[in-house]
């Protein structure tokens, strides 16, 4: 059995002290960038593995961060996780990913698991009908809690979101500017703040343009193709069917488009469509889909940045910070009537 490389072996190899090697491996600010790079390179060549347990005992940190998302099988949340990981990995942190499948019971299990794993922070995008006491439990334990995308309001808890009201307003206003008058909305669950804000933006754009709000045009959908397909079927049965749709989900928008094509309804001539999230498929389809880009990698990096500031803040009072990023409407063929 081969002997494991230690910091003393690296120190001997580089003719440096073990203390210098330890500081360099732990990214200590007292060590120069050149020395850090040399130590990291030599450690890698000598197959050195840092003892994470010893490191955790010494620092009082696990160097693990819990990230909870509704689902990981879409580009938006996958990109957020990537942004978080890219920001914290160079600092020695590792990400533990949990997905709730939009179920508050699973969300509670995820939170309990991460608390028991003694993670250094929990970064979360909430489910519909999240239970307040689960977040209070995290706060009482003194674990940094940061909401991203979907948030709840707690004193002292930070969040990173986009301006969902503005996104809903811009999307609807774009459809109005293209000449559409009867605009429907595929809405999400209002218990999730982002979906409520997107609806309010949609509503305000209609009011500002002097257009009536038709409650028959507002349909609750989940973020999947089947709900989008069923929603458009309902709308097409109306005596006065809509001539455009602003969907809170690209997947629901895709379901609607598939059904409209099946019924030989022309997009965007007969019905214009704007989705939400700028999923990769939106630009690669034969009929490209207009969509709101949420800058998910930036959301991830900003969320990680808030966590890093909190973990390095030794005071009892943590600064509450709310970062709101501006959405970008990407206009493509599905809504370009003019």
N, C-alpha and C positions, 0 to 999 in steps of 0.2 A: 504493500500500500504506500503510495507516494506521500511525502510530507507536505502539509499545507503551507503555502507561502504566508508569512507574517509581515507586519510593518517593519520589523527588525531586519528581515531579509531585504526589503526594498531600500531601507536606510543604508545597509551595508553596500548594496549595489551602487547607490548614488553618492555615497560618502556624505550623507546627511544624518541628522538626529531623528530618532523615532518620533519625537514630538512634532518635528517639522513635517514628516510624512503624514502623521495623523491629521494635523491641521490642514494640509493640502488636500487630503482625501475628503475632508469635511467642509471644503470650500471656505475656509477661514479667511477673513478679509486681510489678516496680517501677512498672508503669504502672497507673493507676486504671481501674476497670471502665468508668467514663463515657468516658474517652479511648479505651479499646479499642473500645467499641461505636461511637464516632464514626468512628474510623479504619476499622473493618471496613465500616461503612455506606458511607463515601466511596469506599473501594477497590472495593466492589461497583458503585457508581454509575459509577465511572470505568473499569470493566472491567479492573481490575488482576489479573494472573495471577502468583502467586508462583512464582519459579524454584525448583522442587523440587530440581534437581541442585545448585544453589548452596547451598541450605539444607542438603542432605545432606552436602556437602563441609565446610561450616562446623561442623556439629554432630557429624559422624561417625555419623549415623543416616540410614537410608533412609526412615524414617517409613512403612514398610510392615510389616504383621504377617501372617504366614501362619496360616490356620485350616484344619485338616484334619479332615474329618468322613467317616463311612462313606457317607452319602448326603445330598443336599440336597432330595430330593423328598418329605420328610415335615415335618410341622409342628414336631416336636421340635427337630431340628437347625437348621431354618430360623429358629426363634425364638431359639435359642442364638446364632446368627450375628448376628441383629438386636440382641440384648443386648450382644454384644461391640462391634459397630459403634457403637451409641448411646453407649457409654462412652468409646471411644477417638477417634472422629471429631472431637469438639470440641477434642482435644489435637493435631490435625493428622495423625493416623495414618490410613492406608488399609488395608483388608483384602483380602488375596489368598486366595480360597477354592479349596480342592482337595477332591475327593471320591475315596474309595478303592474304592467298590463292594464293601467287605468283603474286598478282595484285598491280602495283605501285599506282593506284588510292586509293585502300584500305589502302595501306601503308601510304599515305599522311593523310588520315582520322584518322588512328591510332595515328600518330605523333601529329596532331592537338588536338585530344582528350586528349592525355597525357600531352601536354603543358598546356591546359586549366585546367587540373586536378592538376596542379602545382606539378608534381612529382619531386622528388629530383634527378632523373637520368633516362636516357633512354638507355637501352641495346638492341641492335638490330642485327638481321641477315637479310640482305637486300633481296629484290626481284630482279629478272631480270629487267633491264631498270628503276631502281630507279632514282628519280629526285634529282639532286644535291641541289637544293634550299630548299628542305625539311630538309636536314641535316644542311644546313647553318642557317636555322631558329632556330633550337635547339641550335646551337653554339652561335648565337647572343643573345639568351635568357639567356645565362650563365648556361644552364643545362648540367651537365656532360653527354657526349655521348661516349659510348663504343661499338665498333663492335665486334661481335663474329661469328666464322665460315665464313660467307660471309661478306666481308668488302669493304669499299670504302676508298680512300686515301684523307685525310684532315689533314692539318697542325694542330698539337696539339691534334689530336684525337687518342686514343689508340685502340688496337685491340687484340683479342685472337683467334688464328687459329691453325690448324695443318699444317705440311709441305705437302701440297697437291701434289707438284711436286715429292717429294720423295715417296709419296704413289703411285702415278701413275707409277713411275720408278720401285719400288720394285715389284708391282703387275705384271707388264709386264715382268720384268726380271725373276720372278718366273716361269711364263708360258714358257718362252724361255728355262730356265734350265730344265723344264720338257720335253722338246723336241718338243714343238709346234713352228711352223715356220710362219704360216699365221694368225696373231693375229688381230682380229677386236676390235673396241672400240665404246662402246655406250657412247657418250659424252653428257654433259649438255650444257646449254646456255653459250656461250663464254663471254657474257656481265657480267656474274658472275665469278669473278676472280678464285674461287676454281675450277670450271670446266675447265677453260683455263689451269690452272696449272697441273691438272690431265692429260689432253691431252698432254701437253708439256713433262711431265714425261714419258708418254707412248711412245711418239715419240723419245725421247732421248734414251730410253732403246733399241728400235729397231735399231736406228743408231749405237749405241755402239756395238751392236751384229752383225752388218753387214747385217741386214734384211731390205728389201725394205718397204717403206710406201705406202700402197695401199689406195688411197682416197675412193675407193668403200667400203672399210671395216670400214670407220668412219661414223657413223650414229648418228644424233642428236635425243636424246630421252628425254622425261620427266621422272620423277621418279615414274613410275607406270607400272603395269604388262602389260597393253594393248600395250604401246609403245615398251616394250621389246619383246612381241610376234610379233608385226608387223615388228620390226627391224630384227629379226632372219628369218622371212619369206623372206624378201628382200635378205638377205645374202645367203640363201639356193638356191636362183634362179641363183646366179652367176655361170659362167662356172667353176671358181676355187673358191670354197667356203672356208671360213676360217676354221681353225682347233682349234681356241680358241677365247675367248672374254674377254676383260677387260671392265667391266661395271662401270660407275660412280654412279650407284645406285643398291642397293640390290633388289629393287622392279622390275626394268627393267630386272635384271638378272633372277629373279624368273619367269617373263613372258616368257623369252627365254627358260628356262629349261622346263616349262610346254609344250611349243610348240615342243621342241626337243623330249621329251618323247612321245608326241602324234604321232610324225613321226618315232618313234622307232630308234632314233639316240642315240647312247651310249655316256653317259657322265661318265668319262672323256676320254674314249678311242678315240672316234671320234671328240669330241669337249670339250675342257677344259674351265671352267668359273671361273672368280674371280669377286666378287661384291664389294660394298662399303657401309660401315656404321656399319657392324656387327649387323644388326637387329636381335632380338631374334629368329625369325623363321629360320635363316640361320643354326643354330646348331641343331635344333630339327627336321628338315626334314629327310625323309628316306635317301635322298642323301644330306648330309650336304654341305653347300656352303662356299667356301673360300671367305674371305671378309676382308676389311681394318677396323680395330677398331679405332675410333676417340677419345676415352676417353671422352665422352660427359659430364659426371659428373665433371671431372677435368676441362673441358672447362668452365662449369658453375661456378665452385668455383674460378677459376682464373679470370674470368670476374667480378665476385662479388668483388674479392680482389682489382682489379684495381679501381672499383667504390668507394669502402670504402676508399682507399688511396686518391682519388680525393676529396671526400666529406669532408675529414678531413684536406685537404690542404687549408689553408686560403689565400695563395698567389694568385694573379691574374693569373699568369702563371701556367698552369697545366702541369705536366711532361707527355710527350708523351711516351707511352710504347707499344711495340709490342711483345707479348708473342707467340712463335711458338712451339707447342707441337709436339713430334715425333709420327708418325702413327705406328700402329702395324699390320702387315699382319698375319691374322689367316688362316693357311693352313688347308683345310678340303678335303673331298672326291671329290668335283667337279673339282679340278684341279690337283689331285695327280695321274698323269699318270704312273709315275715310281714306 
